[in-house]
Amino acid sequence: MAKERVTIRDVAARAGVSVATASKAINDRYGVAAATVRRVHEVVAELGYESSLVARSMRIPRTGVIGILVWEIEPYSAEVLKGAAHAVREADYELLVYAAAGRAADRMGWELRYLPRLSGTLIDGAVLVTPTVESTPGSMPVVAVDSHIGSAGLPAVDSDNLGGARLATDHLLGLGHRRIGFLGRPPRDLESAHQREHGYRASLAAAGVPFDPDLVRAGGYGATDLQDAARALLELPDPPTAIFAANDVSAIASVDVALTLGLDVPRDLSVVGFDNIPESALCRPALTTVEQPLQLMGQRAVEMLLALLEGDRLADPQLRLPTRLVERDSTAAPARQAPGDPAGVHAQPAS
């Protein structure tokens, strides 16, 4: 049988005071003797009473809670959440994590549906992880992680997606790959998705490698969508010798599909991801990837939000953090020569 919730009436009865006095003592209001305040707080601890955040928000201007809204809790957002939790550890705030249903059909504009449910009653401000709109309604402070294209007016934290994509593509080019597939990251109207594809194309152009639209596929939200996109690349008449996947989940799916097709990674196919989630080091072969500091992004976003809640002006409302290439076991020189490549110029022996 479920234990009944302790109410403020239970606290008042146990402490031998009125409900009004108990409420004043709990909320540190003027007019209650120090001994009574101590007694009420002892009873609160004894009974495990927790005041309603909604009721509290009706009494005082702030709830003391900040929200972090994510579409779903997956490896990327889980790392961002770790950083957000670290940031509130030393602050006088609590963290409320709110995850949407995760249904792809409902994804566009999800924050507009869920943010009004929390603002003004449960939370004082919000961090939105990978939002799908350019702006949010209302006056509540909001900070974005990985913002929407065109949302320059919204304070945001992201990483150097363009530079990171160039690191990944240049790494594959340096190994001798010329047919490099790109598995894009949805939704494509995120600034990061746009920048990563742009970086891929820029590196090819700088190396004098013609862009081939057949080598570009849009990834999906689910495992089946990701695998289908990777399979479409690998089953081309002239398949790529390498894939740059715009996130680690897509990269790991690409490796899985390659192994299913009887390919060896990295001898027959090199794969590079983006994010450096913990799973990238644990898969086999361990994934070469571009690290963006996900936990630091979550931490900085919350710090920016806390500053806004205190009325401070942000020194840098569009914070961009550096990326770096992490080389592991999923990349090597191509074992087969790309069509049209002069022998010995671009093709290199497999290590």
N, C-alpha and C positions, 0 to 999 in steps of 0.2 A: 504494500500500500504506500503510495507516494506521500512524502512528508508535506504537511500544509505549510504554505509560505508564512513566515513571521511578519506580522504587521506592526505598524507604529503603535497601535492600541495595545498589542502584547507587551511592547517595550514599556509603555506608560504604566500599564497595570503592574508589571514586575518591579518597576522603579518606584511605584507609589506616587506618581505625579499625573497631572492631566496630559491629554494628548497634545495640547498646545504647548505646554512646558517641555514635553519630550521633543517636539519638533524644533523648538527654539534651541534646545541643548544640542541636538544633532547637527543643526546648521550653524552653530556658534553665533547665535543672535544675542543681542543685548537684553539684559533683564532677568537672567537666571543666575542664581548663586553658584559659585565655583564648586561647592560640594555637590550640588544637584547635578551640575554638568558632568562631574566625575562619575556619579552614580549612574546616570543615564548611559554614559559611554561604556561603563562596565557591563551593563545589561545588554547593550548592543553587541558587544563582543561575546557575551555569554550565550545569547540567543541566536547569533549569526544573522542579525537583521541587516538588510540591504535596502536603502531607500530607492524608490522608483526614480529613474533618470528623467522620465517624462514629467512626473510631478515636480521634480526638482527644477526642471527647466521652466516651469510655469511660475516658480517663486523667485528665481534669481536669473540675471541676464545670461549666465553661462552654465553649461552642463559639465565643463571640465573634461569633455570627451572629444577627440578628433576621430574622424572616420577615414578609412582607406577602402575605396571601392574598386573591386576587380571584376572582370567578366566571369572568370573562373579561377580556381586555385590550381595552377599547373606549375611546372618547374620554374618558369620565368617569374611569375608573380609571387611564388613562394619565396624566392630569394629577395625580391623587393620588400616583401613583408618582414623578413628578418631584419633588414636594415631599418625599416620604419619602427619596429619594436625596440630596437636599440636606441633610437633617437628619443623616444618617449620615456625611456627608463629613468633619465635624470630630470625630466620635466614634470610639472605638476598637472599632468594630463593622463587620461587613460586612452587606450586605442580600441576602436570598434572596427572590426573587419566585416565588410558586407560584400558577399559574392552573389552575382546574378545567377540565373539558371544555367547559363552556358549553352543555350540553344542557338545554333548558328542563324536560324531564321529571324531571331529577335535581336541580333547583335547591334545593328545600326541604331544609334541614339539610345542605347540602354541606359546611359548615365542620366539622361533627361527623365527617364521613367523612375529611376531609383533614388536619385538625389533628393527630390522633394519629400520623399518619405522620411528622410533623416534630418534634413536641415530645419533648424529652429526648434526641434523637440529633443533629438537625441545627441546631436553633434554641434560643435561650434564652427568647424571647418572640415574640409575634405581633401584627400589626395586621390586623384583619379588615375588609375593605371591603364595605359593604352586607351584613352577615350576615343570616341568615334565622331565627335562633333567639335566645332570650332570654338564654341563658347557655351557657358552655362548660365541659366537664369538666376536671378536673385542677387543679394548682396553678400552672401556668405563667402568667406575666403576659400579659394580653391586653387590647388597646385596640381599640375599634370605631370605624370611620368610617361615619357614617350608620346609626345603630343600629336594632334591632328594637323595635317597640312593647312596652313593659313591661320593657325591659332596663336599668332605671335602676341596677342594681347593677354593671354592666359599665362601666368607664371608657370615655368616648366623646367624639368630636369630631363636631360637625355644624354646620350654618349655620342662620340664622334663616329656616327654611322658611315658617313662617306669615307673617312680615312680608314675605318676598320674594313670596309668592303674592298678598298684598294689594297690593304695589307693581305687579305685573303687571296684576291685574284693575282696580285703580283707574286705571291708565294707559289702559286700553281704555275704561272708563266715562267718563273725562275727555274722550276723543275723541268721545264721543257714541254708542258702541256699547251696545246693550241686549240683543241676542241674542248672548251670549258662550259659545261652547262650551268645554268642559274635557276635555282629553285626558290621562287620568291616567297615573301612572307605576307600573309593576309593580315588585316585589310590593307590594300595598296594605297589608301588615302592617309595612312599613318606616315608622318614625316620620315620615320626610320626606314620604312619599306621603300619609299621613294629614294632616299639617299643611298641605300645599299645597292639597289639596282643601278643607280647613277654611277656609283663607285666602280661597280663591275664593268660597266660599259666604258668608263673613262680609262681604266687600266688596259682593257683590250685595245682601245684606240691608241694609247701611248705606246703600246708594243707593236703597233701595226697589224693587229689581228682583226680581220673584218668581223663585224657583229652579225651573228646568225640568229634570227628570231626563232628558228626551230629549236634552239638550245635553251630557250627560256620557257619555264612553266610556272604557273601560279600554284603555290601550295594551298592546302585547305586547313580546316579546323580539326578534323578527326583523323585517326590513324589511317583509315581506308583512303581518304582523300590524299594524304601525304604519300602513301605508297603508290597510288595510281599515278600521281604526278611524277614520281621518281621512275616508275616503270615506263611511262611514256617517253622519258628521256633515254633510258637504257635500251629500249626496243626500237629506236630509230635505225634506219638502214646504215647510217654512219653515226654511231652513238658517241657521246663524249668520252674522253679519257679521264675527265675530272668533273666534279660537281662542286660548286660553291652554293651551299644551302644557307638561306638568310636567317635561319635559327637552328639551334642544336637539335631540337626535336625532329625537324625536317631532315637534318643531316643523318641522324641515327636511323630514321626510316629509310633513307637512301642506301645506307650500308646494309640494312636488313634485306631490302629488295635485291641489291647486287648479289648478296650471298645466296638468296633464293634462286637467282638466275644462273648460279654456278660461277660467278665472277669472284676473283680474289681481290680483297682490299688490303693494301693499296697497289698490288702488282697490276691488276687489270683496270682498276678504278681508284682514283684518289678522291677523297671527300674532305671538305672543310666546312665547319659550321660557324655559328655566331651566337654568342652569349656566354659560353663557358659555365653552363649549369653543372652541378655536381655529377650528373649522369654522364657527361661528356668524358670524364676521366675513368668512368667505371665500365663503359661499354667496351667491346672487343671487336676490332682493334680500338684502342683509346683514340679519341677524336681530336684531330687538329682543329683548332677553333680560334675565333677572335673573341677575346675577353672584353666584355663591357662590365663595369663594376656595379652589378645589380644591387647588391646590398647597400653600397654607398649611395646609389641613386635613390633608394628608398629612404635612407637616412637624411640625405640632403633635402629631399622633398618635404619631409616632416619638419625639419629645421626651418625651412622657408615658410611653411605654414604657421609654425609657432611664432615666427617673427611678425607675420601679418596679423596674427591674433593679438599681439602686443602693440600693434599700431606702428611698427617699424617699417621703414622704407627698404625694399630689397636692393642691395648693391648690384646684383646681377639677376634679374628676373628670368633670364633665359640661360640657365646653367648647363654647360656642355662639358662632360667628363671624357678623359682620354680612353682610347682602346689600345689593345696590344695583341699580337699574334702569339698563340700558345701552340707550339709544334709538338705533336705526339706521333702516333703510329699510323694514321689513316691517309698519309700522303707520301708519295714517292715519285720518282721519274717515270714517265710512261713506258710501258713495256712494248707497245706497238707504235709504229710511225704513223703520224697523221697524214692523210692523203694530201699530196702536193708539197709536203715538206721535203726539202733536199736532204738526202741521207747524211746523217752526221751533224746536221746544223741544229735542228730542234729536238730530234729524238735522242734520248739518252738511255743507256742500259739500266734496267731495274736493279735496285740495290738489294 
